[in-house]
Amino acid sequence: MPTIDRGEGYRVVIRTREPARHPPHVHVMLSGGQAAASVALGDEEDGPYLLAFSTKMKPRDRRRALELVRKKRAAYRKKWEEYHAPKEGKRK
C-alpha cells in the first residue's frame, strides 16, 4: 500500500491489490479513520467527486479529506494509473 502524499495529519495511499474492476480511487487516512474517494476525471478537473466510504472519520475530517482529493485529483489519478495500468505482456 504505497503512500503517495502526506502532510498536516493525513496520508494518501493506493491499494495495489484491489480488483481491476474498481474505479480509480485513493484512500485518505486521517485522525484514526479513513475515506476512499474517487479520482476519476470527468469533463472538468474541478467537477464532482465521490466518496466511496469512510470509517471512523469525523464529518469535519471527511470534508477535509474530500477537499484534499478534489484539489489534487489529477495528480492522484496519474499515480493510480501508474500502479494499475496493465503490465506489458499481461492480459486484462
C-alpha positions in Angstrom: 0.0 0.0 0.0 2.2 2.8 -1.2 1.8 6.3 0.3 1.5 8.9 -2.5 1.0 12.0 -0.4 1.2 13.1 3.3 1.1 16.2 5.4 -1.0 18.0 8.1 -2.0 14.7 9.7 -3.2 12.9 6.6 -1.8 10.1 4.5 -3.0 9.2 1.0 -2.5 5.7 -0.2 -3.2 3.5 -3.2 -4.1 -0.1 -2.6 -2.3 -2.1 -5.3 -4.1 -5.4 -4.7 -7.6 -4.3 -5.3 -9.5 -5.8 -8.3 -9.1 -4.0 -11.6 -12.8 -3.5 -11.9 -12.7 -0.9 -9.0 -12.9 2.6 -10.4 -9.8 4.9 -9.8 -9.7 6.0 -6.2 -7.4 6.7 -3.3 -7.7 6.1 0.5 -7.1 9.1 2.8 -6.1 8.2 6.3 -6.7 11.0 8.9 -7.3 11.1 12.6 -7.5 7.3 13.0 -10.1 7.0 10.3 -10.1 6.6 6.5 -12.1 7.6 3.5 -12.0 6.3 -0.1 -12.6 8.9 -2.7 -12.8 8.7 -6.5 -10.1 10.2 -8.6 -11.9 9.5 -11.9 -11.7 12.6 -14.1 -14.8 14.0 -15.8 -15.1 16.8 -18.3 -13.6 19.2 -15.8 -10.9 18.6 -13.2 -13.0 20.5 -10.6 -16.1 18.5 -11.3 -17.9 16.4 -8.8 -16.1 13.8 -6.7 -17.4 10.8 -5.0 -16.9 9.5 -1.5 -17.0 5.7 -1.7 -16.9 5.1 2.0 -15.5 6.4 5.3 -14.9 4.7 8.6 -14.1 6.2 12.0 -13.8 9.6 10.5 -15.4 12.7 11.9 -17.6 14.8 9.4 -15.1 17.6 9.6 -12.2 15.3 8.7 -14.2 13.7 5.9 -14.8 17.1 4.4 -11.1 17.9 4.7 -10.2 14.6 3.0 -12.6 15.2 0.1 -11.3 18.7 -0.4 -7.7 17.4 -0.5 -8.7 14.8 -3.1 -10.6 17.5 -5.1 -7.5 19.8 -5.2 -5.0 17.0 -6.1 -7.2 14.7 -8.1 -5.3 14.9 -11.4 -2.0 14.0 -9.7 -3.6 11.2 -7.7 -5.2 9.8 -10.8 -1.9 9.8 -12.6 -0.3 7.9 -9.6 -3.3 5.5 -9.6 -2.7 4.8 -13.3 1.0 4.1 -12.7 0.1 1.4 -10.2 -2.9 -0.1 -12.0 -2.0 0.2 -15.7 -1.9 -3.2 -17.4 1.6 -4.5 -17.5 3.2 -5.2 -20.9 2.7 -8.8 -21.9 -0.2 -9.4 -19.4 -3.8 -9.7 -20.5 -6.6 -7.9 -18.7 
